[in-house]
Amino acid sequence: MGQNTPEIRVRITPDSIMIGDHFVLEVEITRDMMQVVGLPEFERGMFNEKVEILAETGLDTLAVDGRTITLKKSYLLTTFDEGYYTMGRFPALYLDKNITDTIWSLDTMKLRVTTFEIDTTTMTIYDIKKPLKAPFRFGEISGYLIPGWIIAALISIGIYKAYMRYRRKLPILGFAKRSDPPHIVAIRALDELEKQKFLHEGRMKLYYSALTDILREYLAGRFGIAAMEMTSDEILQAVRPLGLSQKLTEELTLLLRCADLVKFAKHIPDIVEAKDSMRTTRALVEQTKPEEKREDAENEN
């Protein structure tokens, strides 16, 4: 990376806690004002599989020195697993002109989690008490008998019908599975996306996430490109052999760059740009779908 790449520093305080205690992760970013750094979004309130996010602050400005700005964000975390955690370095998405890359913090996040020590030499351990015996009362289950009989009857009927269809070599569920070609699936998904109100409600992140997922799934199904696991730059490299027109290639590049900015840098495009992204995706599907076989309307003798 270049000399002007943004710098990320992290600090955990305190770095040693008891199980269930809270600790703070502070992230500081020093960058040029023209650069964009997108911080990750964590799913289901989990920093990782063992560390839970309780709260987080917005991105605050700490200092400004000419064109250089220092930003700070804090996370309030906790964990309920004892051990010594080496959580690696903190990632961020770096966007600058034509550059899209992942950068990492200079520091490695480390945390020690301890628990209370129990002195077993002074403890008295008792046997588990046996369950108390209570007399059985019919009234305790009478309310469940009729619903239970109905459910059992429905299950029996379902099993019988499935068996009879199996003997007649019919599909068990009454219909056969049919896989539509990727371009039909993609067009149908784009039609459904256009029916949503994401654009009019300003929910650009949901709109572009859905749009790029449709694009990636189409490339995977049509050409076997593992687009769901690729970055935007990797997708652009992978579609080069497809022979797309220069205009479509440029429009696809703009679409993917815009999607990255929306998802990682909180960029909000206007509705015209968002609709252009939809047209680009449709054009890609239409220009790369398999040619349909034409059947003669009349049989020749």
C-alpha positions as CSV (number, residue, x, y, z in Angstrom):
1,M,0.0,0.0,0.0
2,G,1.0,3.6,-0.4
3,Q,2.6,5.9,2.1
4,N,-0.7,7.7,2.7
5,T,-2.7,4.7,3.6
6,P,-5.0,5.3,6.7
7,E,-3.6,4.1,10.0
8,I,-5.8,2.2,12.5
9,R,-5.0,1.7,16.2
10,V,-6.9,-0.2,18.8
11,R,-6.9,-0.4,22.6
12,I,-8.7,-2.7,25.0
13,T,-9.4,-1.4,28.5
14,P,-9.1,-3.2,30.8
15,D,-7.3,-6.0,29.1
16,S,-8.0,-8.4,32.0
17,I,-11.5,-9.1,33.3
18,M,-13.6,-11.5,35.2
19,I,-16.3,-13.6,33.4
20,G,-19.3,-11.3,32.6
21,D,-17.5,-8.0,33.2
22,H,-17.6,-5.2,30.7
23,F,-14.6,-3.9,28.8
24,V,-14.1,-1.2,26.1
25,L,-12.5,-1.5,22.6
26,E,-11.4,1.8,21.3
27,V,-10.7,2.2,17.6
28,E,-8.7,5.3,16.3
29,I,-8.4,6.0,12.6
30,T,-6.0,8.6,11.2
31,R,-6.6,9.4,7.5
32,D,-6.6,12.0,4.8
33,M,-9.8,14.0,4.6
34,M,-10.4,12.8,1.0
35,Q,-10.1,9.1,1.9
36,V,-13.0,6.9,3.0
37,V,-12.7,4.2,5.6
38,G,-15.6,1.9,6.3
39,L,-15.8,0.0,9.6
40,P,-17.3,-3.5,9.8
41,E,-20.8,-4.2,10.8
42,F,-21.2,-7.1,13.2
43,E,-24.1,-9.5,12.9
44,R,-26.5,-10.4,15.8
45,G,-24.6,-8.1,18.2
46,M,-21.6,-10.4,18.3
47,F,-18.0,-9.2,17.9
48,N,-17.0,-12.8,17.4
49,E,-18.3,-16.2,18.4
50,K,-17.5,-15.6,22.1
51,V,-17.5,-11.8,22.6
52,E,-20.8,-9.9,22.7
53,I,-21.4,-6.2,21.8
54,L,-23.4,-4.4,24.4
55,A,-23.2,-0.9,22.9
56,E,-21.2,1.2,20.5
57,T,-20.7,4.9,19.9
58,G,-20.7,6.9,16.7
59,L,-17.6,7.9,14.9
60,D,-16.3,11.0,16.7
61,T,-13.6,13.5,15.5
62,L,-10.6,13.6,17.9
63,A,-8.2,15.9,16.0
64,V,-7.7,17.7,12.7
65,D,-4.3,18.7,11.5
66,G,-4.4,20.2,8.0
67,R,-5.7,17.5,5.7
68,T,-5.2,14.8,8.3
69,I,-8.1,13.9,10.6
70,T,-8.2,11.4,13.5
71,L,-11.5,9.7,14.3
72,K,-12.5,7.4,17.2
73,K,-15.2,4.8,17.8
74,S,-15.8,2.7,21.0
75,Y,-17.4,-0.6,21.6
76,L,-18.7,-1.8,25.0
77,L,-18.1,-5.6,25.1
78,T,-18.4,-8.6,27.4
79,T,-17.8,-12.4,27.4
80,F,-18.8,-15.3,29.5
81,D,-16.0,-17.7,28.5
82,E,-12.8,-18.0,30.5
83,G,-9.5,-17.9,28.6
84,Y,-6.8,-15.8,26.9
85,Y,-8.1,-14.3,23.7
86,T,-5.9,-13.2,20.8
87,M,-8.5,-11.6,18.6
88,G,-6.2,-10.5,15.8
89,R,-6.1,-7.1,14.2
90,F,-9.1,-4.9,13.6
91,P,-10.2,-4.7,9.9
92,A,-11.6,-1.8,7.9
93,L,-12.5,-1.2,4.2
94,Y,-10.3,1.5,2.5
95,L,-11.7,3.4,-0.5
96,D,-9.7,6.0,-2.3
97,K,-10.3,6.8,-6.0
98,N,-9.9,3.5,-7.8
99,I,-8.6,1.6,-4.7
100,T,-10.7,-0.8,-2.8
101,D,-8.9,-2.8,-0.2
102,T,-9.0,-4.1,3.4
103,I,-6.6,-2.5,5.9
104,W,-5.8,-3.8,9.4
105,S,-4.9,-2.1,12.7
106,L,-1.3,-1.8,13.8
107,D,-2.1,-3.4,17.1
108,T,-3.3,-6.9,17.9
109,M,-6.4,-7.2,20.2
110,K,-5.6,-9.3,23.3
111,L,-7.8,-10.1,26.4
112,R,-7.5,-12.3,29.4
113,V,-10.8,-13.6,31.0
114,T,-10.6,-15.2,34.4
115,T,-13.1,-16.8,36.8
116,F,-13.5,-17.3,40.5
117,E,-11.4,-20.1,42.0
118,I,-13.4,-22.5,44.2
119,D,-11.6,-24.1,47.2
120,T,-12.9,-27.6,47.1
121,T,-11.0,-28.6,50.3
122,T,-13.3,-26.5,52.5
123,M,-16.5,-27.2,50.6
124,T,-19.1,-29.8,51.6
125,I,-20.7,-31.4,48.6
126,Y,-24.1,-33.0,49.1
127,D,-25.9,-35.6,47.0
128,I,-28.6,-34.4,44.6
129,K,-32.0,-34.7,46.2
130,K,-34.3,-37.2,44.6
131,P,-37.5,-35.9,42.8
132,L,-40.5,-35.7,45.0
133,K,-43.2,-38.3,44.1
134,A,-46.7,-36.9,43.4
135,P,-49.8,-38.9,42.7
136,F,-50.9,-39.0,39.1
137,R,-54.2,-37.2,38.3
138,F,-56.1,-37.7,35.1
139,G,-57.1,-34.1,34.9
140,E,-53.5,-33.1,34.4
141,I,-53.5,-34.7,30.9
142,S,-57.2,-34.7,29.9
143,G,-56.9,-31.3,28.2
144,Y,-54.2,-32.7,25.9
145,L,-56.0,-35.9,24.8
146,I,-58.4,-34.5,22.1
147,P,-55.7,-32.3,20.4
148,G,-53.3,-35.2,20.6
149,W,-55.7,-37.6,18.9
150,I,-56.4,-35.0,16.1
151,I,-52.7,-34.4,15.5
152,A,-52.0,-38.2,15.5
153,A,-54.9,-38.7,13.0
154,L,-53.5,-36.0,10.6
155,I,-50.0,-37.5,10.7
156,S,-51.4,-40.9,10.0
157,I,-53.4,-39.6,7.0
158,G,-50.3,-37.8,5.7
159,I,-48.1,-40.9,6.0
160,Y,-50.7,-43.0,4.2
161,K,-51.1,-40.6,1.3
162,A,-47.3,-40.3,1.0
163,Y,-47.0,-44.1,0.9
164,M,-49.7,-44.4,-1.8
165,R,-48.0,-41.8,-3.9
166,Y,-44.7,-43.6,-3.5
167,R,-46.3,-46.9,-4.6
168,R,-47.7,-45.1,-7.7
169,K,-44.2,-43.6,-8.3
170,L,-45.6,-40.1,-8.0
171,P,-43.7,-37.2,-6.3
172,I,-44.2,-37.4,-2.6
173,L,-45.3,-33.8,-2.2
174,G,-47.5,-33.8,-5.3
175,F,-45.2,-31.8,-7.6
176,A,-41.9,-32.3,-9.2
177,K,-38.9,-30.1,-8.5
178,R,-38.0,-27.8,-11.4
179,S,-34.9,-25.7,-11.5
180,D,-35.3,-22.5,-13.5
181,P,-32.3,-21.3,-15.5
182,P,-30.2,-18.6,-13.8
183,H,-31.3,-15.8,-16.0
184,I,-35.0,-16.5,-15.3
185,V,-34.3,-16.6,-11.6
186,A,-32.3,-13.3,-11.8
187,I,-35.0,-11.5,-13.8
188,R,-37.7,-12.6,-11.5
189,A,-35.7,-11.5,-8.5
190,L,-35.0,-8.1,-10.1
191,D,-38.7,-7.7,-10.8
192,E,-39.5,-8.4,-7.1
193,L,-36.8,-6.0,-6.0
194,E,-38.3,-3.2,-8.1
195,K,-41.7,-3.8,-6.4
196,Q,-40.1,-3.1,-3.0
197,K,-40.2,0.4,-1.6
198,F,-36.5,0.6,-0.7
199,L,-35.8,3.5,-3.0
200,H,-38.7,5.7,-2.0
201,E,-38.0,5.0,1.7
202,G,-34.3,5.8,1.3
203,R,-33.2,2.3,2.4
204,M,-30.3,2.3,0.0
205,K,-28.2,-0.2,1.9
206,L,-30.9,-2.9,1.7
207,Y,-31.5,-2.1,-2.0
208,Y,-27.9,-2.4,-3.0
209,S,-27.3,-5.5,-0.8
210,A,-30.2,-7.2,-2.6
211,L,-29.2,-6.0,-6.0
212,T,-25.6,-7.2,-5.7
213,D,-26.7,-10.5,-4.2
214,I,-28.9,-11.1,-7.3
215,L,-25.9,-10.2,-9.6
216,R,-23.5,-12.5,-7.7
217,E,-25.9,-15.4,-7.7
218,Y,-26.5,-15.0,-11.4
219,L,-22.8,-15.1,-12.2
220,A,-22.4,-18.1,-9.9
221,G,-25.3,-20.0,-11.5
222,R,-24.6,-19.0,-15.2
223,F,-20.8,-19.1,-15.3
224,G,-19.7,-21.0,-12.2
225,I,-18.0,-17.8,-10.8
226,A,-17.7,-18.0,-7.0
227,A,-19.0,-14.4,-6.9
228,M,-20.6,-14.7,-3.5
229,E,-17.2,-14.9,-1.9
230,M,-15.4,-12.4,-4.1
231,T,-14.6,-8.7,-3.6
232,S,-15.8,-6.2,-6.2
233,D,-12.3,-6.1,-7.9
234,E,-12.2,-9.9,-8.0
235,I,-15.6,-10.0,-9.7
236,L,-14.5,-7.5,-12.4
237,Q,-11.4,-9.7,-13.1
238,A,-13.6,-12.8,-13.3
239,V,-16.0,-11.3,-15.9
240,R,-13.3,-10.2,-18.3
241,P,-13.4,-13.5,-20.3
242,L,-17.1,-13.0,-20.8
243,G,-16.5,-10.5,-23.6
244,L,-18.8,-7.8,-22.2
245,S,-18.9,-4.5,-24.1
246,Q,-16.8,-1.7,-22.9
247,K,-19.9,0.4,-22.0
248,L,-21.4,-2.5,-19.9
249,T,-18.0,-3.1,-18.2
250,E,-17.7,0.5,-17.2
251,E,-21.3,0.6,-15.9
252,L,-20.7,-2.7,-14.0
253,T,-17.6,-1.1,-12.4
254,L,-19.6,2.0,-11.3
255,L,-22.4,-0.3,-9.9
256,L,-20.0,-2.3,-7.7
257,R,-18.1,0.8,-6.6
258,C,-21.3,2.5,-5.6
259,A,-22.5,-0.6,-3.8
260,D,-19.3,-0.8,-1.7
261,L,-19.6,2.9,-0.8
262,V,-23.3,2.4,0.2
263,K,-22.6,-0.7,2.3
264,F,-19.3,0.3,3.9
265,A,-19.1,4.1,3.8
266,K,-22.7,5.1,4.3
267,H,-22.9,6.7,0.9
268,I,-26.4,7.7,-0.2
269,P,-26.8,7.8,-4.0
270,D,-29.8,9.5,-5.6
271,I,-32.7,7.5,-7.1
272,V,-31.5,8.1,-10.6
273,E,-28.1,6.4,-9.9
274,A,-29.9,3.6,-8.0
275,K,-32.2,2.9,-11.0
276,D,-29.1,3.0,-13.3
277,S,-27.6,0.2,-11.2
278,M,-30.8,-1.8,-11.7
279,R,-30.6,-1.2,-15.5
280,T,-27.0,-2.3,-15.6
281,T,-27.8,-5.5,-13.8
282,R,-30.6,-6.3,-16.2
283,A,-28.4,-5.5,-19.2
284,L,-25.7,-7.9,-17.9
285,V,-28.3,-10.7,-17.6
286,E,-29.8,-10.0,-21.0
287,Q,-26.5,-9.9,-22.8
288,T,-25.1,-13.0,-21.2
289,K,-28.1,-15.3,-21.0
290,P,-28.1,-18.4,-23.3
291,E,-29.5,-18.0,-26.7
292,E,-33.0,-19.4,-26.9
293,K,-33.7,-22.2,-29.4
294,R,-36.0,-21.1,-32.2
295,E,-38.6,-23.5,-33.4
296,D,-40.1,-23.2,-36.9
297,A,-43.7,-22.2,-36.8
298,E,-44.5,-24.6,-39.6
299,N,-43.1,-28.0,-40.4
300,E,-41.3,-28.3,-43.7
301,N,-42.0,-31.3,-45.8
